[in-house]
Amino acid sequence: MNTPDAQFDAVVESILEVLPQVWDRIRSNFRAAGIRRFGISMEQFHTLRHIYKGYCHCGEIAEKRQISCSAVSQAIDALVAKGLVARVQEGEDRRQVRLELTPYARRVLDENVQENRTYIRQKISAIGHEERETVLAAMDILKHAFLSD
C-alpha cells in the first residue's frame, strides 16, 4: 500500500505527465485546423489568436508572446494582406494603430473553437459516465488547488 508521501508524489508526477500531453493534443488540433482553414503559418496563427483574445496592439502581442515587435509586425503584414486583420488608426497619432480581426477571420476562429469542442467531445465520449464524473471532480479539485489564490 502506498504511503501518504508516495501517493502525494504519484499525484504530482501524474499531473506533470498527463496534463501537458492532453493540452498539447488539444492545442495541436486547434492550431492545425486554423492553419488549414486560413492557409497561414504557425506564427501568423498565434498572432491571430492573440488578437482574438483581445490583444489589439503590436507591442502587447510581442510582450505576451515574448518575441520582437518586428516579428509580430511581419505576421500582421501577412494577415492584413490576406484580409484577416485590419489596422484601425486610433486618434490623431498615426502611429497608434489598433488591430482587429475581419469578420471572416472571427467567423473561422469561432468555428475553429467549436470544431475543437467537437474533438474533445469525441475523446471524452470514449469514457463511461462514472469516469466522466470522476474527471469533473478531478478538474474541480485541480481548479481549486491551482486557481484559488
C-alpha positions in Angstrom: 0.0 0.0 0.0 1.2 3.5 -0.8 2.4 5.7 2.0 0.9 9.3 2.0 4.2 10.7 0.7 4.3 8.1 -2.2 0.7 8.9 -3.1 1.5 12.6 -3.0 4.5 12.2 -5.3 2.4 10.0 -7.6 -0.2 12.7 -7.9 2.4 15.3 -8.7 4.1 13.1 -11.3 0.7 12.2 -12.9 -0.2 15.8 -13.3 3.2 16.6 -14.8 3.0 13.7 -17.2 -0.7 13.7 -18.3 -1.9 17.3 -18.3 0.8 18.7 -20.7 0.2 15.8 -23.1 -3.6 16.3 -23.1 -3.2 20.1 -23.5 -0.7 19.6 -26.3 -3.1 17.4 -28.2 -5.9 19.9 -27.8 -3.8 22.9 -28.9 -2.3 20.9 -31.8 -5.8 20.1 -33.0 -6.9 23.7 -32.7 -3.8 25.1 -34.5 -3.9 22.5 -37.3 -7.5 23.3 -38.1 -6.8 27.1 -38.0 -3.8 26.9 -40.2 -5.5 24.5 -42.6 -8.5 26.8 -42.9 -6.6 30.0 -43.3 -3.5 28.8 -45.1 -1.2 30.7 -42.8 2.0 30.0 -40.8 2.1 29.0 -37.2 3.4 32.5 -36.3 0.5 34.1 -38.1 -1.9 31.8 -36.4 -0.5 32.7 -32.9 -0.9 36.4 -33.8 -4.5 35.9 -34.9 -5.3 34.0 -31.8 -3.9 36.8 -29.6 -5.9 39.5 -31.4 -8.9 37.2 -30.9 -8.2 37.2 -27.2 -8.2 41.0 -27.1 -4.5 41.9 -27.6 -5.1 44.8 -30.0 -1.6 46.4 -30.4 1.6 45.1 -31.8 3.5 45.8 -28.6 1.0 43.9 -26.4 1.2 40.8 -28.7 5.0 41.0 -28.7 5.2 41.2 -24.9 2.6 38.4 -24.4 4.4 36.1 -26.8 7.9 37.2 -25.7 9.0 37.9 -29.2 10.1 41.1 -31.0 7.8 43.7 -32.4 9.3 43.3 -35.8 8.3 39.6 -35.8 4.8 40.5 -34.8 4.7 43.2 -37.5 5.7 40.7 -40.2 2.9 38.4 -39.2 0.5 41.3 -39.1 1.5 42.4 -42.5 0.8 39.0 -43.9 -2.5 38.7 -42.1 -3.6 42.2 -43.4 -2.6 41.1 -46.9 -4.7 38.0 -46.6 -7.7 40.1 -45.4 -7.7 38.5 -42.0 -6.7 41.6 -39.9 -7.5 45.3 -40.3 -5.4 48.1 -38.9 -7.6 50.9 -37.4 -6.0 54.2 -36.6 -6.7 55.5 -33.1 -7.0 59.2 -32.6 -4.7 61.8 -34.1 -1.4 60.0 -33.8 -1.0 57.8 -36.9 1.4 55.6 -35.0 -1.4 54.5 -32.7 -3.0 51.6 -34.6 -5.4 49.1 -33.1 -5.6 45.6 -34.7 -9.0 44.0 -35.4 -10.0 40.7 -36.9 -12.0 40.9 -40.0 -15.5 39.3 -39.9 -14.2 36.4 -41.9 -11.3 35.7 -39.5 -13.6 36.0 -36.5 -16.1 33.6 -38.0 -13.5 31.0 -38.9 -11.9 31.2 -35.5 -15.3 30.8 -33.8 -15.9 27.8 -36.0 -12.5 26.5 -35.1 -13.3 26.8 -31.4 -16.5 24.7 -32.0 -14.5 22.2 -34.0 -12.1 21.8 -31.1 -15.0 21.3 -28.7 -16.2 18.5 -31.0 -12.8 17.0 -30.9 -12.8 17.0 -27.1 -16.3 15.6 -27.0 -15.2 12.7 -29.3 -12.3 11.9 -27.0 -14.5 12.1 -23.8 -17.3 10.0 -25.4 -14.9 7.0 -25.2 -15.1 7.0 -21.4 -18.1 6.0 -19.3 -20.5 8.1 -17.3 -18.8 7.3 -14.0 -15.4 8.1 -15.4 -16.7 11.4 -16.7 -18.0 12.2 -13.2 -14.5 11.4 -11.9 -12.9 13.7 -14.5 -15.3 16.5 -13.5 -14.5 16.1 -9.8 -10.7 16.0 -10.6 -11.0 19.1 -12.7 -12.8 20.9 -9.9 -10.2 19.8 -7.4 -7.3 21.0 -9.7 -9.1 24.3 -10.4 -9.3 25.0 -6.6 -5.7 23.9 -6.0 -4.2 25.9 -8.8 -6.5 28.9 -9.4 -7.8 29.9 -5.9 -5.2 32.5 -4.8 
